[in-house]
Amino acid sequence: MAASLQQFNLRSVGSPFYLKSASKLSSRPASIRCAAAAPTKRYSITVLPGDGIGPETISVATDVLKLIGSLEGIEFGFQEMPVGGSALDLTGVPLPGDTLSAAKQSDAVLLGAIGGYKWDNNPKHLKPETGLLQLREGLKVFANLRPATVLPQLVDSSTLRKEVAEGVDIMVVRELTGGIYFGKPRGIGTNENGEEIGFNTEVYASYEIDRIARIGFETAQKRNKKLCSVDKANVLEASMFWRNRVTAIASEYPDVELSHMYVDNAAMQLVRNPKQFDTIVTNNIFGDILSDEASMITGSIGMLPSASLGASGPGLFEPIHGSAPDIAGQDKANPLATILSVAMLLKYGLGEENAAKKIENAVLDTLDKGFRTGDIYSAGNKLVGCKEMGEEVLKSVEGQVPAAV
């Protein structure tokens, strides 16, 4: 498989395969009920359960990955490593060197969630979130794809009126490794009057904008050929530069309709008329905010996956919800975002589109049958926990296998 962002294939998967124990990935037996044939493909996956509900949703999602592998003739080797708060407790740092090394050597990285109240008062370099930023930087994943789709089964869960939310299908392409989150100078100091100040720098080089713009255009080409670039070019020089570069790149994609929108207007329009958007490309901080806003249109942040891609090397796949420490260990978490992240891992990370589609179909089938975790529950459906929701998805995956004659 050639490494090509145009095809969203991250790397050649012909690297040496290693299989390490994944016994910690699940507290229950793996739900592998049958196998289609002897494995013909082998991939190594670095699994980062993280904090809070992360280990619970990862356990369910890896069971789904094991099952689809057995049905599709794919063998997965899992290596579990610590990151975030769990890594702080174990090693004293949020991203141990061994974790980053394992991630770089794998074919894809699956992350649960990081953070929690326990570490909120830590200094910045010892916060779980610092580990995530370091992981993204270390893997050189600069393009974050965040879909926000209102599924027909969950349209009534949206906080927007049905006629506004119905049919929404947005892909936010967020630049991930530049901008104000990484720009320098930054820090806390004093100004010329001796007053204490905090400062950060929003800065982008042309190559950073050009490469994320191309991902935006290529994503739009695969969808409805409409791309909206979001900036704040009426105020910020960095955004003026962003708009100029995106406009220049547009000449390479004459089949895509490009529009521009200021971020404050985009935030309003996402609530007023979200169906006007198809693909959005934007910088790091605006993408962080707008993708979370878009997620709530769908009814629950617990439903949405993400993929972070680089020019080469493994991609990082994770749900966009947080670690939810208030419900951790209570079997209340919604695992569907992590399961759908596994589908994105298969599709964008490994090029296994058939396997990815089966997982997506299984999630839809499970929702069609009325199973709901608490965050998406409504009267008339069946309330289930994290583990039971996972079991139902596994049943739906198996249900797509033709009966033996």
WOBEL-V574126 format. One record per residue. N is the residue number from 1. SS is DSSP state (H for helix, E for strand, L for the rest). BURIAL is # if it has 16 or more other ideal C-beta (glycine too) atoms within 10 Angstrom, else .. Layout:
n = {N,N}
ss = {SS,SS}
burial = {BURIAL,BURIAL}
This chain:
n = {1,2,3,4,5,6,7,8,9,10,11,12,13,14,15,16,17,18,19,20,21,22,23,24,25,26,27,28,29,30,31,32,33,34,35,36,37,38,39,40,41,42,43,44,45,46,47,48,49,50,51,52,53,54,55,56,57,58,59,60,61,62,63,64,65,66,67,68,69,70,71,72,73,74,75,76,77,78,79,80,81,82,83,84,85,86,87,88,89,90,91,92,93,94,95,96,97,98,99,100,101,102,103,104,105,106,107,108,109,110,111,112,113,114,115,116,117,118,119,120,121,122,123,124,125,126,127,128,129,130,131,132,133,134,135,136,137,138,139,140,141,142,143,144,145,146,147,148,149,150,151,152,153,154,155,156,157,158,159,160,161,162,163,164,165,166,167,168,169,170,171,172,173,174,175,176,177,178,179,180,181,182,183,184,185,186,187,188,189,190,191,192,193,194,195,196,197,198,199,200,201,202,203,204,205,206,207,208,209,210,211,212,213,214,215,216,217,218,219,220,221,222,223,224,225,226,227,228,229,230,231,232,233,234,235,236,237,238,239,240,241,242,243,244,245,246,247,248,249,250,251,252,253,254,255,256,257,258,259,260,261,262,263,264,265,266,267,268,269,270,271,272,273,274,275,276,277,278,279,280,281,282,283,284,285,286,287,288,289,290,291,292,293,294,295,296,297,298,299,300,301,302,303,304,305,306,307,308,309,310,311,312,313,314,315,316,317,318,319,320,321,322,323,324,325,326,327,328,329,330,331,332,333,334,335,336,337,338,339,340,341,342,343,344,345,346,347,348,349,350,351,352,353,354,355,356,357,358,359,360,361,362,363,364,365,366,367,368,369,370,371,372,373,374,375,376,377,378,379,380,381,382,383,384,385,386,387,388,389,390,391,392,393,394,395,396,397,398,399,400,401,402,403,404,405}
ss = {L,L,L,E,L,L,L,L,E,L,L,L,L,L,L,L,L,L,L,L,L,L,H,H,H,L,L,L,L,L,L,L,L,L,L,L,L,L,L,L,E,E,E,E,E,E,E,E,E,E,L,L,L,H,H,H,H,H,H,H,H,H,H,H,H,H,H,H,H,H,H,H,L,E,E,E,E,E,E,E,L,L,L,L,H,H,H,H,H,H,H,L,L,L,L,L,H,H,H,H,H,H,H,H,H,L,L,E,E,E,E,E,E,L,L,L,H,H,H,L,L,L,L,H,H,H,L,H,H,H,H,H,H,H,H,H,H,H,H,L,L,L,E,E,E,E,E,E,E,L,L,H,H,H,H,H,H,L,L,L,L,H,H,H,H,L,L,L,E,E,E,E,E,E,E,L,L,L,H,H,H,L,L,L,L,L,E,E,E,E,L,L,L,L,L,E,E,E,E,L,L,L,L,L,L,H,H,H,H,H,H,H,H,H,H,H,H,H,H,H,H,L,L,L,L,E,E,E,E,E,E,L,L,L,L,L,H,H,H,H,H,H,H,H,H,H,H,H,H,H,H,H,L,L,L,L,E,E,E,E,E,E,H,H,H,H,H,H,H,H,H,H,L,H,H,H,L,L,E,E,E,E,L,H,H,H,H,H,H,H,H,H,H,H,H,H,H,L,L,L,H,H,H,L,E,E,E,E,E,L,L,L,L,L,E,E,E,E,E,L,L,L,L,L,L,L,L,L,L,L,L,L,L,L,L,H,H,H,H,H,H,H,H,H,H,H,H,H,H,L,L,L,H,H,H,H,H,H,H,H,H,H,H,H,H,H,H,H,L,L,E,E,L,H,H,H,L,L,L,L,L,E,E,L,L,H,H,H,H,H,H,H,H,H,H,H,H,H,H,L,L,L,L,L,L}
burial = {.,.,.,.,#,.,.,#,#,#,#,.,#,.,.,.,.,.,.,.,.,#,.,.,#,#,.,.,.,#,#,.,.,.,.,.,.,.,.,.,.,#,#,#,#,#,#,#,#,#,#,#,#,#,#,#,#,#,#,#,#,#,#,#,#,#,#,#,#,#,#,#,.,#,#,#,#,#,#,#,#,#,#,#,#,#,#,#,.,.,.,.,#,#,#,#,.,.,#,#,.,#,#,.,.,#,#,#,#,#,#,#,#,#,#,#,.,.,#,.,.,.,.,.,.,.,#,#,.,#,#,#,#,#,#,#,#,#,#,#,#,#,#,#,#,#,#,#,#,#,#,.,#,#,#,.,#,#,.,#,.,.,.,#,#,.,.,#,#,#,#,#,#,#,#,#,#,#,#,#,#,#,.,.,.,.,.,.,.,.,.,.,.,.,.,.,.,.,.,.,.,#,#,#,.,.,.,#,#,.,#,#,#,#,#,#,#,#,#,#,.,.,.,.,.,.,#,#,#,#,#,#,#,.,.,.,.,#,#,.,#,#,#,.,#,#,.,.,#,#,.,.,#,.,.,#,.,#,.,#,#,#,#,.,.,#,#,.,.,#,.,.,.,#,.,.,#,#,#,#,#,#,#,#,#,#,#,#,#,#,#,#,.,#,#,#,#,#,#,#,#,#,#,#,#,#,#,#,#,#,.,.,#,#,#,#,#,#,#,#,#,#,#,#,#,.,#,#,.,.,.,#,#,#,#,#,#,#,#,#,#,#,#,#,#,#,#,#,#,#,#,#,.,.,#,#,.,#,#,#,.,#,#,.,#,#,#,.,.,.,#,#,#,#,#,#,#,.,.,.,.,.,.,#,#,#,#,#,#,#,#,#,#,#,#,#,#,#,.,.,.,.,.,.,.}
